[in-house]
Each structure stands twice: as C-alpha cells, then as structure tokens.
Amino acid sequence: MIFLAADMSRIHMHRLRSPLPPLSTLRPFEAAVRLGSFKAAAEELHLTQSAISHQINSLEKHFQTKLFARQGNRLIPTKEGTAYGTAVARSLAELSNAGNSFLKEDRSKVLRVTATPTFAMFAALPRRQGYGGPLYLDPHRRRREQALE
C-alpha cells in the first residue's frame, strides 16, 4: 500500500491528537475572545497581531473547527469558540488564583540573615526570640557575591 505525504500527515495527526491543545495557544485565544479583537489581544500580550492569528489558527487546526467568524471587519467567536473561550478563561483564572496563593505569603515575616557562620550561630540566631516567621540563613552568600564582583 502506498501513502502520499498528505495521507501520512493526517494519519500522524490522528495518532497524536489530544483533547489538550498546545498550551501556548490558550492565552492568545482567551485574550482574543475576551477583548473581541486580535489587535487588542496582541497589544495586551505584547505580541504581534500576526502571532495571535497564528496561535488561533493552530488552535483551529488542532480542533478542526472554526473558533472565529468574520463579520465585516470584526471577528466574532463562533458558538464553539465562545464555549471553549469560557472554559479556557475559567481555567486560566483558577491557575492564576492558585499562583496568587503563593504570592500572598506575608513576605514581611521573612527574616533573611547573611552572616558568617560564627556570627549567625552566636549572635543572630539566639536573638531572634519571639520571631515566628521563616528564617533563611545563607552563610556562604556573602562569599559568592564577592566572587561575582
């Protein structure tokens, strides 16, 4: 049996097809749906309009469906695009919230001590009574900083 290159490409794509698209396509897609414009999405993400268009095209090829339709000079999400846009926006918001939980850690309670081991052991550590936050002690940091200068 002889396969043409186009047939092999379809066979290869079918084997590799996953319900999860390339993750790099999701932020541009979400921004385009939310803002209603590839140009606005490009400005928000500091990309070119062409880059946004390529990402959307990649997403449409992955799902083999149109996610946007042209109405005059406007791009309107299709029914599928709107539904997927809602799911992507919800997922990105959930990831953002999860990341915020790490960033909200009260960094004012972190005590960083850069000292020689002797000073840290006999002077700094014994005097930290009443401090309940995390303590980061790096006795070798000073030497590394001097080596870099």
C-alpha positions in Angstrom: 0.0 0.0 0.0 1.4 3.4 -0.9 0.6 6.5 1.2 1.0 10.1 0.0 2.6 12.7 2.2 -0.8 14.3 2.8 -2.2 10.9 3.9 0.7 10.3 6.3 0.3 13.8 7.8 -3.4 13.0 8.5 -2.5 9.6 10.0 0.2 11.1 12.1 -2.1 13.9 13.3 -4.8 11.4 14.2 -2.4 9.3 16.3 -1.1 12.3 18.2 -4.5 14.1 18.6 -5.1 15.0 22.2 -8.0 16.9 23.7 -5.4 19.3 25.2 -4.2 21.8 22.6 -0.8 23.4 22.7 -0.8 25.4 25.9 0.9 28.3 24.1 -2.3 28.9 22.2 -4.6 29.3 25.2 -3.6 32.8 26.5 -3.8 34.4 23.0 -7.2 32.7 22.4 -8.6 33.8 25.7 -7.5 37.4 25.2 -8.9 37.4 21.7 -12.3 36.1 22.9 -12.4 38.5 25.9 -11.3 41.6 24.0 -13.1 40.8 20.7 -10.0 41.6 18.7 -6.7 40.1 17.6 -5.2 43.5 17.6 -6.2 44.2 21.2 -5.1 40.7 22.3 -1.7 41.4 20.6 -1.3 44.7 22.5 -2.2 43.1 25.8 0.1 40.2 25.4 2.9 42.2 23.8 2.8 40.1 20.6 2.1 41.0 17.0 -1.3 40.6 15.5 0.2 38.0 13.2 1.4 36.0 16.2 -2.1 36.0 17.7 -3.5 34.9 14.3 -1.0 32.1 14.1 -1.9 30.8 17.6 -5.6 30.9 16.8 -5.0 29.1 13.5 -3.0 26.5 15.4 -5.9 26.0 17.8 -8.4 25.8 15.0 -6.3 23.2 13.2 -5.9 21.2 16.4 -9.7 21.0 17.0 -10.5 21.0 13.3 -13.2 23.7 13.8 -13.5 27.4 13.3 -13.4 29.4 16.5 -13.9 32.8 15.0 -16.0 34.1 12.1 -15.6 37.4 10.2 -18.5 39.9 10.2 -17.3 42.8 8.2 -14.0 43.9 9.7 -14.8 42.3 13.1 -14.0 38.8 14.3 -16.8 37.2 16.3 -16.3 34.0 18.3 -18.3 31.1 16.9 -20.6 29.1 19.2 -17.7 26.6 19.8 -15.3 29.5 20.2 -17.5 31.1 22.9 -17.9 27.9 24.8 -14.3 27.0 24.7 -13.3 30.6 25.5 -15.4 30.4 28.6 -13.8 27.2 29.7 -10.3 28.5 29.0 -10.9 31.8 30.9 -12.2 29.8 33.8 -9.2 27.5 33.8 -6.7 30.4 33.5 -8.4 32.2 36.3 -8.2 29.1 38.5 -4.4 28.8 37.7 -4.0 32.5 38.5 -5.7 32.1 41.8 -3.6 29.1 42.7 -0.5 31.1 41.9 -1.7 34.1 43.9 -1.8 31.9 47.0 2.0 31.5 46.7 2.5 35.2 46.2 0.2 36.3 49.0 2.5 34.7 51.6 3.3 37.5 54.0 6.9 38.3 53.0 7.2 40.9 55.7 7.6 38.0 58.2 10.6 36.5 56.3 13.9 37.1 58.0 17.0 36.8 55.9 20.3 36.7 57.6 23.6 36.9 55.6 26.4 36.5 58.0 29.5 34.5 58.8 28.6 31.2 60.4 30.1 32.2 63.7 28.2 35.4 63.9 24.9 33.7 62.9 25.3 30.9 65.4 26.4 33.0 68.4 24.8 36.4 67.8 21.9 36.5 65.3 20.1 33.2 66.0 19.9 33.5 69.8 18.4 37.0 69.5 15.5 36.0 67.2 13.3 35.1 70.1 9.6 36.0 69.6 10.0 35.9 65.8 7.7 33.2 64.4 8.3 33.6 60.7 10.6 31.6 58.5 14.3 32.2 58.8 16.6 31.9 55.8 20.3 31.7 56.7 22.9 31.6 53.9 26.3 31.8 55.4 28.1 31.4 52.1 26.1 34.0 50.1 28.5 36.8 51.0 31.5 34.9 49.6 29.6 34.2 46.3 28.6 37.9 45.9 32.2 39.0 46.4 33.3 36.4 43.8 30.9 37.8 41.3 32.1 41.4 41.7 
